Amino acid sequence: MTVRIENENEYTFDFPYEDVARRVIGQVLAMEQCPYEAEVNLVLTGSEEIREINRQFRGIDRETDVLSFPMQDFPAPADYEFLENEESFDAFHPETGELMLGDIMISVPRAIEQAEQFGHGLMREYAFLIAHSMLHLLGYDHMEPDEARVMEAKQAMALEALGITRQA
C-alpha cells in the first residue's frame, strides 16, 4: 500500500498523523476486502484552499471538511470484479501495479473546529474523515438515507477496530 501525504499547512499535530492515516486507510481496505495493493494520496490543506477546490470541482463556493476524488468508477461499492477485464489496465499504477484509488483532501482548520464542536479529539476527527473519504474512493455514497446508514456503520466499524474512540 502506498499512501502519499502532503501537508500544505503549518499546523503541528500532537499525534502521529501519517501513521494514523496509513492505519485507517489499511483498515478500510482490509474491511472492504480489497484484493489489491492500493495507492491513495492525502492532502492536508487550509480553509481557503479547500474552498477553492470545492468551488472548482463541485460548484459549491464554501469550505468543507473533506473532499474525495475517486480514480475508479465502481459499479457497486467495493465491487472489484470490474477490474478483472482488460479495459481496466489503466486502473493500476504502471510501475507498482497498485490499484490507484484516488485523492483525499482534508481541511485541517475545519477538522479542528469539528473535533471541538463534536466533543472529541482531533485524532478521532481526522481518522473519521479519512475513513469516510476512503469509502467514497471505494464507491460508497450517502445521498440516500440507506446509503448514509451503511457508510456510518462502516466508518464506525473501521475506527472501532483501530481503537479510535470519541475520546481520541
C-alpha positions as CSV (number, residue, x, y, z in Angstrom):
1,M,0.0,0.0,0.0
2,T,1.3,3.4,-0.9
3,V,0.0,6.5,0.9
4,R,1.4,9.8,-0.2
5,I,0.8,12.5,2.3
6,E,1.2,16.2,1.6
7,N,0.9,18.6,4.5
8,E,0.3,22.1,3.0
9,N,-0.4,23.9,6.2
10,E,1.7,24.9,9.3
11,Y,-0.4,23.0,11.9
12,T,1.6,20.7,14.1
13,F,-0.3,17.6,15.1
14,D,0.1,16.2,18.6
15,F,-0.3,12.6,17.3
16,P,1.5,10.7,14.5
17,Y,-0.8,11.9,11.7
18,E,1.0,10.0,9.0
19,D,0.8,6.7,10.9
20,V,-2.9,7.2,11.7
21,A,-3.7,7.9,8.1
22,R,-1.9,4.7,7.0
23,R,-3.7,2.7,9.7
24,V,-7.1,4.0,8.8
25,I,-6.6,3.5,5.1
26,G,-5.3,0.0,5.6
27,Q,-8.2,-0.9,7.9
28,V,-10.8,0.3,5.4
29,L,-9.1,-1.6,2.6
30,A,-9.0,-4.8,4.7
31,M,-12.6,-4.3,5.9
32,E,-13.8,-3.9,2.4
33,Q,-11.7,-6.9,1.3
34,C,-9.7,-5.1,-1.4
35,P,-7.8,-7.8,-3.2
36,Y,-5.1,-5.5,-4.5
37,E,-2.3,-3.4,-3.1
38,A,-3.6,0.2,-3.4
39,E,-2.4,3.7,-3.8
40,V,-4.0,6.8,-2.1
41,N,-3.0,10.4,-2.0
42,L,-3.8,12.5,1.1
43,V,-3.5,16.3,1.1
44,L,-3.9,18.2,4.3
45,T,-4.8,21.8,3.5
46,G,-6.3,25.0,4.7
47,S,-9.8,26.6,4.6
48,E,-9.3,28.8,1.6
49,E,-7.6,26.1,-0.4
50,I,-10.3,23.5,0.1
51,R,-13.0,26.1,-0.5
52,E,-11.4,26.9,-3.9
53,I,-11.2,23.2,-4.8
54,N,-14.8,22.7,-3.7
55,R,-15.8,25.6,-5.9
56,Q,-13.8,24.4,-8.9
57,F,-14.8,20.8,-8.8
58,R,-18.3,20.7,-7.2
59,G,-19.6,24.2,-7.9
60,I,-20.0,24.8,-4.2
61,D,-18.4,28.1,-3.0
62,R,-17.8,27.2,0.6
63,E,-15.3,25.5,2.8
64,T,-15.9,21.8,3.5
65,D,-14.2,19.3,5.8
66,V,-13.1,16.7,3.3
67,L,-13.2,16.1,-0.5
68,S,-12.7,12.8,-2.2
69,F,-11.5,12.4,-5.8
70,P,-12.0,8.7,-6.8
71,M,-10.0,7.5,-9.7
72,Q,-12.2,4.4,-10.2
73,D,-15.8,4.2,-11.1
74,F,-17.0,1.2,-9.1
75,P,-20.3,-0.2,-10.5
76,A,-21.2,-1.1,-6.9
77,P,-19.5,-0.2,-3.6
78,A,-16.3,-2.2,-3.1
79,D,-17.1,-4.4,-6.1
80,Y,-13.7,-5.1,-7.6
81,E,-14.9,-7.5,-10.3
82,F,-14.8,-4.8,-13.0
83,L,-11.1,-4.6,-12.5
84,E,-10.6,-8.1,-13.9
85,N,-11.3,-7.1,-17.6
86,E,-8.6,-5.9,-20.0
87,E,-10.0,-2.3,-20.2
88,S,-9.2,-1.7,-16.6
89,F,-5.4,-1.9,-17.0
90,D,-5.2,1.9,-16.6
91,A,-6.6,1.4,-13.0
92,F,-3.3,0.1,-11.9
93,H,0.0,2.1,-11.5
94,P,2.2,1.1,-14.4
95,E,5.3,0.8,-12.2
96,T,4.0,-0.6,-8.9
97,G,0.9,-2.4,-10.1
98,E,-1.1,-0.9,-7.3
99,L,-4.7,0.0,-7.7
100,M,-4.9,3.8,-7.9
101,L,-7.9,4.7,-5.8
102,G,-7.7,8.5,-5.8
103,D,-7.1,11.5,-3.6
104,I,-8.4,12.7,-0.3
105,M,-8.2,16.4,0.7
106,I,-8.8,17.4,4.3
107,S,-9.2,20.9,5.7
108,V,-7.2,20.9,8.9
109,P,-8.8,24.0,10.3
110,R,-12.2,22.5,9.7
111,A,-11.2,19.2,11.3
112,I,-10.0,21.1,14.4
113,E,-13.3,23.0,14.5
114,Q,-15.4,19.9,14.1
115,A,-13.4,18.0,16.8
116,E,-14.2,20.8,19.2
117,Q,-17.8,21.0,18.1
118,F,-18.5,17.3,18.4
119,G,-16.5,17.0,21.7
120,H,-13.8,14.5,20.7
121,G,-10.1,14.7,19.9
122,L,-8.6,15.9,16.7
123,M,-7.1,12.4,16.0
124,R,-10.6,10.9,16.1
125,E,-12.0,13.6,13.7
126,Y,-9.0,13.2,11.4
127,A,-9.4,9.4,11.3
128,F,-13.1,9.7,10.8
129,L,-12.6,12.0,7.8
130,I,-10.1,9.6,6.2
131,A,-12.4,6.6,6.8
132,H,-15.3,8.5,5.3
133,S,-13.3,9.5,2.3
134,M,-11.9,6.0,1.7
135,L,-15.4,4.7,1.5
136,H,-16.1,7.3,-1.2
137,L,-13.0,6.2,-3.1
138,L,-14.4,2.6,-3.0
139,G,-17.7,3.7,-4.5
140,Y,-19.9,4.3,-1.4
141,D,-22.1,7.4,-1.2
142,H,-24.5,8.9,1.3
143,M,-27.0,10.7,-0.8
144,E,-29.9,8.4,0.2
145,P,-30.8,7.6,3.9
146,D,-30.0,3.8,3.3
147,E,-26.6,4.7,1.8
148,A,-25.8,7.1,4.7
149,R,-26.6,4.4,7.3
150,V,-24.3,1.9,5.5
151,M,-21.5,4.4,5.4
152,E,-22.0,5.5,9.0
153,A,-21.8,1.9,10.2
154,K,-18.7,1.1,8.2
155,Q,-16.9,4.3,9.4
156,A,-17.7,3.3,13.0
157,M,-16.5,-0.3,12.4
158,A,-13.2,0.9,11.0
159,L,-12.5,3.3,13.8
160,E,-13.6,0.8,16.5
161,A,-11.4,-1.9,15.0
162,L,-8.4,0.6,15.4
163,G,-9.5,1.6,18.9
164,I,-10.0,5.2,17.8
165,T,-12.8,6.4,20.0
166,R,-14.6,9.8,20.5
167,Q,-12.1,10.5,23.3
168,A,-9.1,10.1,21.0
